[in-house]
Structure formats: structure tokens, C-alpha cells
Amino acid sequence: MEIRVLKYFLAVAKEESISKAAEVLNITQPTLSRQLMDLENELKTKLLVRGKRNKKLHLQMMENF
């Protein structure tokens, strides 16, 4: 796990939007989405609940973590 990817995750959590976070981070939205999916796969858990179009996303509640 790289610190860069954790910074990406924090930006997404703060902005509550992958598109807005990508803009703040000066990277493309598909790149950011892929990095987040890779992080979720590495940790073997879902980190974000992605909303429908134009809806904010939020952090996944974790039980027994």
C-alpha cells in the first residue's frame, strides 16, 4: 500500500466525490477510481459506498474490523 493511494482515499472522503477529488488531485477520474478499487481489493473490503449519478458517496461502515 502506497501513501499516495491513501492520500487519494482521503481526498475522496473529504470531497465526497471521486470526480471532485480527481480534479483536486490533478488526475483523471478513471485513474482515481482504479486506484481506489485496487486499494479495496488489497484490503479485501469495501471502503466506499458509491451513490447513484450526482449523489455523494460516503465511507462504508465496517463491523468487526
PQR file of N, CA, C, O and H, with PARSE charges and radii, in Angstrom:
ATOM      1  N   MET A   1       0.852  -1.165   0.000 -0.4000 1.5000
ATOM      2  CA  MET A   1       0.000   0.000   0.000 -0.0000 2.0000
ATOM      3  C   MET A   1       0.905   1.237   0.000  0.5500 1.7000
ATOM      4  O   MET A   1       1.849   1.344   0.783 -0.5500 1.4000
ATOM      5  N   GLU A   2       0.589   2.148  -0.889 -0.4000 1.5000
ATOM      6  CA  GLU A   2       1.403   3.348  -1.014 -0.0000 2.0000
ATOM      7  C   GLU A   2       0.721   4.539  -0.340  0.5500 1.7000
ATOM      8  O   GLU A   2      -0.506   4.634  -0.319 -0.5500 1.4000
ATOM      9  H   GLU A   2      -0.177   2.061  -1.525  0.4000 1.0000
ATOM     10  N   ILE A   3       1.519   5.427   0.199 -0.4000 1.5000
ATOM     11  CA  ILE A   3       0.993   6.636   0.847 -0.0000 2.0000
ATOM     12  C   ILE A   3       0.189   7.456  -0.160  0.5500 1.7000
ATOM     13  O   ILE A   3      -0.821   8.061   0.200 -0.5500 1.4000
ATOM     14  H   ILE A   3       2.516   5.349   0.181  0.4000 1.0000
ATOM     15  N   ARG A   4       0.625   7.480  -1.407 -0.4000 1.5000
ATOM     16  CA  ARG A   4      -0.073   8.222  -2.461 -0.0000 2.0000
ATOM     17  C   ARG A   4      -1.519   7.754  -2.564  0.5500 1.7000
ATOM     18  O   ARG A   4      -2.429   8.572  -2.701 -0.5500 1.4000
ATOM     19  H   ARG A   4       1.445   6.988  -1.700  0.4000 1.0000
ATOM     20  N   VAL A   5      -1.733   6.457  -2.499 -0.4000 1.5000
ATOM     21  CA  VAL A   5      -3.087   5.910  -2.619 -0.0000 2.0000
ATOM     22  C   VAL A   5      -3.921   6.263  -1.386  0.5500 1.7000
ATOM     23  O   VAL A   5      -5.120   6.517  -1.501 -0.5500 1.4000
ATOM     24  H   VAL A   5      -0.994   5.793  -2.388  0.4000 1.0000
ATOM     25  N   LEU A   6      -3.302   6.281  -0.229 -0.4000 1.5000
ATOM     26  CA  LEU A   6      -4.022   6.704   0.975 -0.0000 2.0000
ATOM     27  C   LEU A   6      -4.420   8.170   0.876  0.5500 1.7000
ATOM     28  O   LEU A   6      -5.503   8.548   1.322 -0.5500 1.4000
ATOM     29  H   LEU A   6      -2.328   6.075  -0.136  0.4000 1.0000
ATOM     30  N   LYS A   7      -3.560   8.999   0.299 -0.4000 1.5000
ATOM     31  CA  LYS A   7      -3.900  10.413   0.080 -0.0000 2.0000
ATOM     32  C   LYS A   7      -5.077  10.522  -0.887  0.5500 1.7000
ATOM     33  O   LYS A   7      -5.948  11.375  -0.717 -0.5500 1.4000
ATOM     34  H   LYS A   7      -2.680   8.692  -0.063  0.4000 1.0000
ATOM     35  N   TYR A   8      -5.101   9.665  -1.892 -0.4000 1.5000
ATOM     36  CA  TYR A   8      -6.226   9.644  -2.824 -0.0000 2.0000
ATOM     37  C   TYR A   8      -7.517   9.317  -2.072  0.5500 1.7000
ATOM     38  O   TYR A   8      -8.542   9.972  -2.258 -0.5500 1.4000
ATOM     39  H   TYR A   8      -4.394   8.972  -2.031  0.4000 1.0000
ATOM     40  N   PHE A   9      -7.449   8.295  -1.222 -0.4000 1.5000
ATOM     41  CA  PHE A   9      -8.629   7.890  -0.454 -0.0000 2.0000
ATOM     42  C   PHE A   9      -9.116   9.032   0.438  0.5500 1.7000
ATOM     43  O   PHE A   9     -10.317   9.289   0.519 -0.5500 1.4000
ATOM     44  H   PHE A   9      -6.616   7.762  -1.071  0.4000 1.0000
ATOM     45  N   LEU A  10      -8.193   9.710   1.099 -0.4000 1.5000
ATOM     46  CA  LEU A  10      -8.571  10.831   1.969 -0.0000 2.0000
ATOM     47  C   LEU A  10      -9.208  11.966   1.177  0.5500 1.7000
ATOM     48  O   LEU A  10     -10.163  12.588   1.642 -0.5500 1.4000
ATOM     49  H   LEU A  10      -7.218   9.501   1.033  0.4000 1.0000
ATOM     50  N   ALA A  11      -8.690  12.236  -0.007 -0.4000 1.5000
ATOM     51  CA  ALA A  11      -9.264  13.287  -0.852 -0.0000 2.0000
ATOM     52  C   ALA A  11     -10.692  12.937  -1.263  0.5500 1.7000
ATOM     53  O   ALA A  11     -11.571  13.799  -1.261 -0.5500 1.4000
ATOM     54  H   ALA A  11      -7.914  11.731  -0.385  0.4000 1.0000
ATOM     55  N   VAL A  12     -10.921  11.685  -1.611 -0.4000 1.5000
ATOM     56  CA  VAL A  12     -12.261  11.244  -1.992 -0.0000 2.0000
ATOM     57  C   VAL A  12     -13.208  11.350  -0.800  0.5500 1.7000
ATOM     58  O   VAL A  12     -14.340  11.811  -0.950 -0.5500 1.4000
ATOM     59  H   VAL A  12     -10.207  10.984  -1.612  0.4000 1.0000
ATOM     60  N   ALA A  13     -12.762  10.933   0.366 -0.4000 1.5000
ATOM     61  CA  ALA A  13     -13.595  11.019   1.571 -0.0000 2.0000
ATOM     62  C   ALA A  13     -13.931  12.476   1.883  0.5500 1.7000
ATOM     63  O   ALA A  13     -15.064  12.791   2.249 -0.5500 1.4000
ATOM     64  H   ALA A  13     -11.843  10.558   0.487  0.4000 1.0000
ATOM     65  N   LYS A  14     -12.959  13.352   1.740 -0.4000 1.5000
ATOM     66  CA  LYS A  14     -13.171  14.779   2.029 -0.0000 2.0000
ATOM     67  C   LYS A  14     -14.131  15.413   1.025  0.5500 1.7000
ATOM     68  O   LYS A  14     -15.048  16.136   1.415 -0.5500 1.4000
ATOM     69  H   LYS A  14     -12.039  13.097   1.443  0.4000 1.0000
ATOM     70  N   GLU A  15     -13.928  15.149  -0.248 -0.4000 1.5000
ATOM     71  CA  GLU A  15     -14.739  15.763  -1.305 -0.0000 2.0000
ATOM     72  C   GLU A  15     -16.099  15.088  -1.476  0.5500 1.7000
ATOM     73  O   GLU A  15     -17.017  15.670  -2.055 -0.5500 1.4000
ATOM     74  H   GLU A  15     -13.184  14.562  -0.565  0.4000 1.0000
ATOM     75  N   GLU A  16     -16.227  13.856  -0.970 -0.4000 1.5000
ATOM     76  CA  GLU A  16     -17.441  13.049  -1.117 -0.0000 2.0000
ATOM     77  C   GLU A  16     -17.800  12.835  -2.592  0.5500 1.7000
ATOM     78  O   GLU A  16     -18.966  12.674  -2.951 -0.5500 1.4000
ATOM     79  H   GLU A  16     -15.482  13.384  -0.500  0.4000 1.0000
ATOM     80  N   SER A  17     -16.769  12.839  -3.427 -0.4000 1.5000
ATOM     81  CA  SER A  17     -16.975  12.657  -4.865 -0.0000 2.0000
ATOM     82  C   SER A  17     -15.645  12.267  -5.498  0.5500 1.7000
ATOM     83  O   SER A  17     -14.620  12.906  -5.260 -0.5500 1.4000
ATOM     84  H   SER A  17     -15.821  12.970  -3.135  0.4000 1.0000
ATOM     85  N   ILE A  18     -15.673  11.218  -6.299 -0.4000 1.5000
ATOM     86  CA  ILE A  18     -14.456  10.797  -6.993 -0.0000 2.0000
ATOM     87  C   ILE A  18     -14.071  11.836  -8.045  0.5500 1.7000
ATOM     88  O   ILE A  18     -12.892  12.151  -8.206 -0.5500 1.4000
ATOM     89  H   ILE A  18     -16.506  10.699  -6.492  0.4000 1.0000
ATOM     90  N   SER A  19     -15.054  12.363  -8.754 -0.4000 1.5000
ATOM     91  CA  SER A  19     -14.764  13.359  -9.789 -0.0000 2.0000
ATOM     92  C   SER A  19     -14.144  14.622  -9.204  0.5500 1.7000
ATOM     93  O   SER A  19     -13.162  15.139  -9.736 -0.5500 1.4000
ATOM     94  H   SER A  19     -16.011  12.107  -8.623  0.4000 1.0000
ATOM     95  N   LYS A  20     -14.713  15.116  -8.115 -0.4000 1.5000
ATOM     96  CA  LYS A  20     -14.172  16.326  -7.481 -0.0000 2.0000
ATOM     97  C   LYS A  20     -12.782  16.072  -6.915  0.5500 1.7000
ATOM     98  O   LYS A  20     -11.899  16.923  -7.024 -0.5500 1.4000
ATOM     99  H   LYS A  20     -15.511  14.695  -7.682  0.4000 1.0000
ATOM    100  N   ALA A  21     -12.586  14.908  -6.313 -0.4000 1.5000
ATOM    101  CA  ALA A  21     -11.274  14.576  -5.764 -0.0000 2.0000
ATOM    102  C   ALA A  21     -10.237  14.470  -6.875  0.5500 1.7000
ATOM    103  O   ALA A  21      -9.103  14.919  -6.713 -0.5500 1.4000
ATOM    104  H   ALA A  21     -13.303  14.217  -6.224  0.4000 1.0000
ATOM    105  N   ALA A  22     -10.617  13.884  -7.992 -0.4000 1.5000
ATOM    106  CA  ALA A  22      -9.695  13.767  -9.123 -0.0000 2.0000
ATOM    107  C   ALA A  22      -9.274  15.155  -9.601  0.5500 1.7000
ATOM    108  O   ALA A  22      -8.110  15.378  -9.934 -0.5500 1.4000
ATOM    109  H   ALA A  22     -11.539  13.519  -8.125  0.4000 1.0000
ATOM    110  N   GLU A  23     -10.211  16.065  -9.632 -0.4000 1.5000
ATOM    111  CA  GLU A  23      -9.908  17.433 -10.041 -0.0000 2.0000
ATOM    112  C   GLU A  23      -8.929  18.088  -9.063  0.5500 1.7000
ATOM    113  O   GLU A  23      -7.962  18.722  -9.484 -0.5500 1.4000
ATOM    114  H   GLU A  23     -11.156  15.883  -9.362  0.4000 1.0000
ATOM    115  N   VAL A  24      -9.179  17.937  -7.764 -0.4000 1.5000
ATOM    116  CA  VAL A  24      -8.296  18.498  -6.739 -0.0000 2.0000
ATOM    117  C   VAL A  24      -6.900  17.886  -6.824  0.5500 1.7000
ATOM    118  O   VAL A  24      -5.895  18.576  -6.645 -0.5500 1.4000
ATOM    119  H   VAL A  24      -9.965  17.422  -7.422  0.4000 1.0000
ATOM    120  N   LEU A  25      -6.851  16.588  -7.097 -0.4000 1.5000
ATOM    121  CA  LEU A  25      -5.571  15.867  -7.161 -0.0000 2.0000
ATOM    122  C   LEU A  25      -4.861  16.015  -8.509  0.5500 1.7000
ATOM    123  O   LEU A  25      -3.719  15.583  -8.668 -0.5500 1.4000
ATOM    124  H   LEU A  25      -7.667  16.028  -7.242  0.4000 1.0000
ATOM    125  N   ASN A  26      -5.540  16.625  -9.469 -0.4000 1.5000
ATOM    126  CA  ASN A  26      -4.996  16.788 -10.818 -0.0000 2.0000
ATOM    127  C   ASN A  26      -4.670  15.457 -11.490  0.5500 1.7000
ATOM    128  O   ASN A  26      -3.624  15.297 -12.120 -0.5500 1.4000
ATOM    129  H   ASN A  26      -6.467  16.976  -9.340  0.4000 1.0000
ATOM    130  N   ILE A  27      -5.603  14.496 -11.335 -0.4000 1.5000
ATOM    131  CA  ILE A  27      -5.503  13.220 -12.031 -0.0000 2.0000
ATOM    132  C   ILE A  27      -6.857  12.943 -12.675  0.5500 1.7000
ATOM    133  O   ILE A  27      -7.843  13.613 -12.367 -0.5500 1.4000
ATOM    134  H   ILE A  27      -6.452  14.626 -10.823  0.4000 1.0000
ATOM    135  N   THR A  28      -6.907  11.965 -13.561 -0.4000 1.5000
ATOM    136  CA  THR A  28      -8.181  11.664 -14.206 -0.0000 2.0000
ATOM    137  C   THR A  28      -9.078  10.837 -13.290  0.5500 1.7000
ATOM    138  O   THR A  28      -8.597  10.099 -12.430 -0.5500 1.4000
ATOM    139  H   THR A  28      -6.106  11.420 -13.811  0.4000 1.0000
ATOM    140  N   GLN A  29     -10.365  10.969 -13.486 -0.4000 1.5000
ATOM    141  CA  GLN A  29     -11.329  10.226 -12.676 -0.0000 2.0000
ATOM    142  C   GLN A  29     -11.181   8.717 -12.848  0.5500 1.7000
ATOM    143  O   GLN A  29     -11.235   7.998 -11.851 -0.5500 1.4000
ATOM    144  H   GLN A  29     -10.755  11.568 -14.185  0.4000 1.0000
ATOM    145  N   PRO A  30     -10.995   8.200 -14.073 -0.5600 1.5000
ATOM    146  CA  PRO A  30     -10.817   6.748 -14.201  0.2800 2.0000
ATOM    147  C   PRO A  30      -9.573   6.235 -13.466  0.5500 1.7000
ATOM    148  O   PRO A  30      -9.593   5.148 -12.890 -0.5500 1.4000
ATOM    149  N   THR A  31      -8.500   7.017 -13.489 -0.4000 1.5000
ATOM    150  CA  THR A  31      -7.283   6.622 -12.767 -0.0000 2.0000
ATOM    151  C   THR A  31      -7.553   6.546 -11.272  0.5500 1.7000
ATOM    152  O   THR A  31      -7.145   5.592 -10.609 -0.5500 1.4000
ATOM    153  H   THR A  31      -8.484   7.901 -13.957  0.4000 1.0000
ATOM    154  N   LEU A  32      -8.239   7.550 -10.744 -0.4000 1.5000
ATOM    155  CA  LEU A  32      -8.544   7.568  -9.313 -0.0000 2.0000
ATOM    156  C   LEU A  32      -9.471   6.418  -8.944  0.5500 1.7000
ATOM    157  O   LEU A  32      -9.257   5.755  -7.929 -0.5500 1.4000
ATOM    158  H   LEU A  32      -8.571   8.325 -11.283  0.4000 1.0000
ATOM    159  N   SER A  33     -10.485   6.175  -9.745 -0.4000 1.5000
ATOM    160  CA  SER A  33     -11.404   5.064  -9.478 -0.0000 2.0000
ATOM    161  C   SER A  33     -10.665   3.735  -9.439  0.5500 1.7000
ATOM    162  O   SER A  33     -10.914   2.900  -8.570 -0.5500 1.4000
ATOM    163  H   SER A  33     -10.658   6.713 -10.570  0.4000 1.0000
ATOM    164  N   ARG A  34      -9.753   3.547 -10.387 -0.4000 1.5000
ATOM    165  CA  ARG A  34      -8.980   2.296 -10.452 -0.0000 2.0000
ATOM    166  C   ARG A  34      -8.097   2.142  -9.206  0.5500 1.7000
ATOM    167  O   ARG A  34      -8.007   1.052  -8.641 -0.5500 1.4000
ATOM    168  H   ARG A  34      -9.551   4.225 -11.093  0.4000 1.0000
ATOM    169  N   GLN A  35      -7.461   3.210  -8.790 -0.4000 1.5000
ATOM    170  CA  GLN A  35      -6.609   3.160  -7.595 -0.0000 2.0000
ATOM    171  C   GLN A  35      -7.430   2.792  -6.360  0.5500 1.7000
ATOM    172  O   GLN A  35      -6.978   2.015  -5.520 -0.5500 1.4000
ATOM    173  H   GLN A  35      -7.534   4.095  -9.249  0.4000 1.0000
ATOM    174  N   LEU A  36      -8.634   3.351  -6.250 -0.4000 1.5000
ATOM    175  CA  LEU A  36      -9.496   3.041  -5.107 -0.0000 2.0000
ATOM    176  C   LEU A  36      -9.971   1.592  -5.145  0.5500 1.7000
ATOM    177  O   LEU A  36     -10.023   0.926  -4.111 -0.5500 1.4000
ATOM    178  H   LEU A  36      -9.001   3.983  -6.933  0.4000 1.0000
ATOM    179  N   MET A  37     -10.315   1.111  -6.322 -0.4000 1.5000
ATOM    180  CA  MET A  37     -10.725  -0.298  -6.441 -0.0000 2.0000
ATOM    181  C   MET A  37      -9.561  -1.225  -6.083  0.5500 1.7000
ATOM    182  O   MET A  37      -9.755  -2.242  -5.417 -0.5500 1.4000
ATOM    183  H   MET A  37     -10.273   1.653  -7.162  0.4000 1.0000
ATOM    184  N   ASP A  38      -8.357  -0.872  -6.527 -0.4000 1.5000
ATOM    185  CA  ASP A  38      -7.175  -1.673  -6.182 -0.0000 2.0000
ATOM    186  C   ASP A  38      -6.938  -1.675  -4.677  0.5500 1.7000
ATOM    187  O   ASP A  38      -6.593  -2.708  -4.103 -0.5500 1.4000
ATOM    188  H   ASP A  38      -8.200  -0.046  -7.069  0.4000 1.0000
ATOM    189  N   LEU A  39      -7.120  -0.525  -4.038 -0.4000 1.5000
ATOM    190  CA  LEU A  39      -6.955  -0.441  -2.579 -0.0000 2.0000
ATOM    191  C   LEU A  39      -7.985  -1.322  -1.874  0.5500 1.7000
ATOM    192  O   LEU A  39      -7.652  -2.045  -0.936 -0.5500 1.4000
ATOM    193  H   LEU A  39      -7.400   0.314  -4.504  0.4000 1.0000
ATOM    194  N   GLU A  40      -9.237  -1.259  -2.330 -0.4000 1.5000
ATOM    195  CA  GLU A  40     -10.281  -2.111  -1.745 -0.0000 2.0000
ATOM    196  C   GLU A  40      -9.942  -3.590  -1.927  0.5500 1.7000
ATOM    197  O   GLU A  40     -10.145  -4.390  -1.014 -0.5500 1.4000
ATOM    198  H   GLU A  40      -9.508  -0.671  -3.092  0.4000 1.0000
ATOM    199  N   ASN A  41      -9.435  -3.949  -3.084 -0.4000 1.5000
ATOM    200  CA  ASN A  41      -9.044  -5.343  -3.326 -0.0000 2.0000
ATOM    201  C   ASN A  41      -7.874  -5.752  -2.435  0.5500 1.7000
ATOM    202  O   ASN A  41      -7.856  -6.858  -1.894 -0.5500 1.4000
ATOM    203  H   ASN A  41      -9.271  -3.299  -3.826  0.4000 1.0000
ATOM    204  N   GLU A  42      -6.909  -4.868  -2.286 -0.4000 1.5000
ATOM    205  CA  GLU A  42      -5.754  -5.162  -1.440 -0.0000 2.0000
ATOM    206  C   GLU A  42      -6.170  -5.377   0.009  0.5500 1.7000
ATOM    207  O   GLU A  42      -5.660  -6.271   0.683 -0.5500 1.4000
ATOM    208  H   GLU A  42      -6.924  -3.970  -2.725  0.4000 1.0000
ATOM    209  N   LEU A  43      -7.102  -4.550   0.487 -0.4000 1.5000
ATOM    210  CA  LEU A  43      -7.569  -4.655   1.875 -0.0000 2.0000
ATOM    211  C   LEU A  43      -8.685  -5.685   2.034  0.5500 1.7000
ATOM    212  O   LEU A  43      -9.092  -6.010   3.150 -0.5500 1.4000
ATOM    213  H   LEU A  43      -7.517  -3.823  -0.061  0.4000 1.0000
ATOM    214  N   LYS A  44      -9.173  -6.190   0.904 -0.4000 1.5000
ATOM    215  CA  LYS A  44     -10.258  -7.192   0.899 -0.0000 2.0000
ATOM    216  C   LYS A  44     -11.504  -6.698   1.630  0.5500 1.7000
ATOM    217  O   LYS A  44     -12.156  -7.441   2.365 -0.5500 1.4000
ATOM    218  H   LYS A  44      -8.842  -5.926  -0.002  0.4000 1.0000
ATOM    219  N   THR A  45     -11.814  -5.409   1.403 -0.4000 1.5000
ATOM    220  CA  THR A  45     -13.020  -4.825   1.991 -0.0000 2.0000
ATOM    221  C   THR A  45     -13.472  -3.638   1.162  0.5500 1.7000
ATOM    222  O   THR A  45     -12.671  -2.998   0.481 -0.5500 1.4000
ATOM    223  H   THR A  45     -11.285  -4.806   0.806  0.4000 1.0000
ATOM    224  N   LYS A  46     -14.739  -3.359   1.225 -0.4000 1.5000
ATOM    225  CA  LYS A  46     -15.307  -2.214   0.526 -0.0000 2.0000
ATOM    226  C   LYS A  46     -15.116  -0.989   1.422  0.5500 1.7000
ATOM    227  O   LYS A  46     -15.510  -1.003   2.588 -0.5500 1.4000
ATOM    228  H   LYS A  46     -15.390  -3.880   1.777  0.4000 1.0000
ATOM    229  N   LEU A  47     -14.516   0.064   0.880 -0.4000 1.5000
ATOM    230  CA  LEU A  47     -14.240   1.274   1.654 -0.0000 2.0000
ATOM    231  C   LEU A  47     -15.266   2.371   1.419  0.5500 1.7000
ATOM    232  O   LEU A  47     -15.539   3.178   2.308 -0.5500 1.4000
ATOM    233  H   LEU A  47     -14.196   0.076  -0.067  0.4000 1.0000
ATOM    234  N   LEU A  48     -15.832   2.398   0.217 -0.4000 1.5000
ATOM    235  CA  LEU A  48     -16.738   3.476  -0.161 -0.0000 2.0000
ATOM    236  C   LEU A  48     -18.062   2.928  -0.671  0.5500 1.7000
ATOM    237  O   LEU A  48     -18.111   1.898  -1.344 -0.5500 1.4000
ATOM    238  H   LEU A  48     -15.610   1.742  -0.506  0.4000 1.0000
ATOM    239  N   VAL A  49     -19.124   3.634  -0.340 -0.4000 1.5000
ATOM    240  CA  VAL A  49     -20.429   3.331  -0.903 -0.0000 2.0000
ATOM    241  C   VAL A  49     -20.652   4.371  -1.980  0.5500 1.7000
ATOM    242  O   VAL A  49     -20.811   5.558  -1.695 -0.5500 1.4000
ATOM    243  H   VAL A  49     -19.084   4.470   0.207  0.4000 1.0000
ATOM    244  N   ARG A  50     -20.662   3.919  -3.201 -0.4000 1.5000
ATOM    245  CA  ARG A  50     -20.823   4.830  -4.328 -0.0000 2.0000
ATOM    246  C   ARG A  50     -22.308   5.054  -4.584  0.5500 1.7000
ATOM    247  O   ARG A  50     -23.077   4.103  -4.733 -0.5500 1.4000
ATOM    248  H   ARG A  50     -20.533   2.954  -3.433  0.4000 1.0000
ATOM    249  N   GLY A  51     -22.696   6.315  -4.634 -0.4000 1.5000
ATOM    250  CA  GLY A  51     -24.099   6.663  -4.852 -0.0000 2.0000
ATOM    251  C   GLY A  51     -24.454   6.636  -6.321  0.5500 1.7000
ATOM    252  O   GLY A  51     -23.606   6.415  -7.185 -0.5500 1.4000
ATOM    253  H   GLY A  51     -22.072   7.087  -4.513  0.4000 1.0000
ATOM    254  N   LYS A  52     -25.703   6.861  -6.578 -0.4000 1.5000
ATOM    255  CA  LYS A  52     -26.171   6.975  -7.966 -0.0000 2.0000
ATOM    256  C   LYS A  52     -25.616   8.266  -8.551  0.5500 1.7000
ATOM    257  O   LYS A  52     -24.992   9.059  -7.846 -0.5500 1.4000
ATOM    258  H   LYS A  52     -26.393   7.041  -5.876  0.4000 1.0000
ATOM    259  N   ARG A  53     -25.843   8.468  -9.819 -0.4000 1.5000
ATOM    260  CA  ARG A  53     -25.367   9.651 -10.534 -0.0000 2.0000
ATOM    261  C   ARG A  53     -25.714  10.926  -9.753  0.5500 1.7000
ATOM    262  O   ARG A  53     -26.842  11.094  -9.290 -0.5500 1.4000
ATOM    263  H   ARG A  53     -26.350   7.824 -10.392  0.4000 1.0000
ATOM    264  N   ASN A  54     -24.737  11.809  -9.616 -0.4000 1.5000
ATOM    265  CA  ASN A  54     -24.889  13.100  -8.935 -0.0000 2.0000
ATOM    266  C   ASN A  54     -25.194  12.979  -7.437  0.5500 1.7000
ATOM    267  O   ASN A  54     -25.638  13.947  -6.821 -0.5500 1.4000
ATOM    268  H   ASN A  54     -23.821  11.673  -9.992  0.4000 1.0000
ATOM    269  N   LYS A  55     -24.966  11.831  -6.862 -0.4000 1.5000
ATOM    270  CA  LYS A  55     -25.140  11.650  -5.422 -0.0000 2.0000
ATOM    271  C   LYS A  55     -23.762  11.536  -4.784  0.5500 1.7000
ATOM    272  O   LYS A  55     -22.827  11.010  -5.387 -0.5500 1.4000
ATOM    273  H   LYS A  55     -24.605  11.044  -7.363  0.4000 1.0000
ATOM    274  N   LYS A  56     -23.648  12.030  -3.572 -0.4000 1.5000
ATOM    275  CA  LYS A  56     -22.375  11.941  -2.874 -0.0000 2.0000
ATOM    276  C   LYS A  56     -22.116  10.501  -2.466  0.5500 1.7000
ATOM    277  O   LYS A  56     -23.038   9.720  -2.233 -0.5500 1.4000
ATOM    278  H   LYS A  56     -24.407  12.458  -3.081  0.4000 1.0000
ATOM    279  N   LEU A  57     -20.852  10.180  -2.386 -0.4000 1.5000
ATOM    280  CA  LEU A  57     -20.508   8.860  -1.858 -0.0000 2.0000
ATOM    281  C   LEU A  57     -20.151   9.022  -0.392  0.5500 1.7000
ATOM    282  O   LEU A  57     -19.915  10.136   0.076 -0.5500 1.4000
ATOM    283  H   LEU A  57     -20.103  10.814  -2.575  0.4000 1.0000
ATOM    284  N   HIS A  58     -20.112   7.946   0.313 -0.4000 1.5000
ATOM    285  CA  HIS A  58     -19.739   8.011   1.724 -0.0000 2.0000
ATOM    286  C   HIS A  58     -18.936   6.773   2.104  0.5500 1.7000
ATOM    287  O   HIS A  58     -18.876   5.795   1.359 -0.5500 1.4000
ATOM    288  H   HIS A  58     -20.303   7.041  -0.067  0.4000 1.0000
ATOM    289  N   LEU A  59     -18.332   6.839   3.262 -0.4000 1.5000
ATOM    290  CA  LEU A  59     -17.500   5.740   3.731 -0.0000 2.0000
ATOM    291  C   LEU A  59     -18.362   4.556   4.135  0.5500 1.7000
ATOM    292  O   LEU A  59     -19.448   4.723   4.691 -0.5500 1.4000
ATOM    293  H   LEU A  59     -18.380   7.634   3.868  0.4000 1.0000
ATOM    294  N   GLN A  60     -17.875   3.381   3.853 -0.4000 1.5000
ATOM    295  CA  GLN A  60     -18.561   2.141   4.212 -0.0000 2.0000
ATOM    296  C   GLN A  60     -18.410   1.909   5.707  0.5500 1.7000
ATOM    297  O   GLN A  60     -17.307   2.020   6.244 -0.5500 1.4000
ATOM    298  H   GLN A  60     -16.994   3.245   3.401  0.4000 1.0000
ATOM    299  N   MET A  61     -19.491   1.592   6.374 -0.4000 1.5000
ATOM    300  CA  MET A  61     -19.427   1.231   7.793 -0.0000 2.0000
ATOM    301  C   MET A  61     -18.797  -0.150   7.900  0.5500 1.7000
ATOM    302  O   MET A  61     -19.178  -1.072   7.180 -0.5500 1.4000
ATOM    303  H   MET A  61     -20.386   1.502   5.938  0.4000 1.0000
ATOM    304  N   MET A  62     -17.838  -0.287   8.796 -0.4000 1.5000
ATOM    305  CA  MET A  62     -17.165  -1.564   8.967 -0.0000 2.0000
ATOM    306  C   MET A  62     -17.509  -2.148  10.329  0.5500 1.7000
ATOM    307  O   MET A  62     -17.409  -1.482  11.360 -0.5500 1.4000
ATOM    308  H   MET A  62     -17.528   0.463   9.381  0.4000 1.0000
ATOM    309  N   GLU A  63     -17.904  -3.376  10.302 -0.4000 1.5000
ATOM    310  CA  GLU A  63     -18.188  -4.078  11.538 -0.0000 2.0000
ATOM    311  C   GLU A  63     -17.102  -5.111  11.780  0.5500 1.7000
ATOM    312  O   GLU A  63     -16.639  -5.763  10.844 -0.5500 1.4000
ATOM    313  H   GLU A  63     -17.985  -3.917   9.465  0.4000 1.0000
ATOM    314  N   ASN A  64     -16.702  -5.258  13.017 -0.4000 1.5000
ATOM    315  CA  ASN A  64     -15.681  -6.238  13.402 -0.0000 2.0000
ATOM    316  C   ASN A  64     -14.381  -6.069  12.631  0.5500 1.7000
ATOM    317  O   ASN A  64     -13.769  -7.051  12.210 -0.5500 1.4000
ATOM    318  H   ASN A  64     -17.079  -4.728  13.777  0.4000 1.0000
ATOM    319  N   PHE A  65     -13.970  -4.842  12.450 -0.4000 1.5000
ATOM    320  CA  PHE A  65     -12.738  -4.581  11.714 -0.0000 2.0000
ATOM    321  C   PHE A  65     -11.545  -4.637  12.602  0.5500 1.7000
ATOM    322  O   PHE A  65     -10.421  -4.439  12.139 -0.5500 1.4000
ATOM    323  H   PHE A  65     -14.467  -4.045  12.791  0.4000 1.0000
TER
END
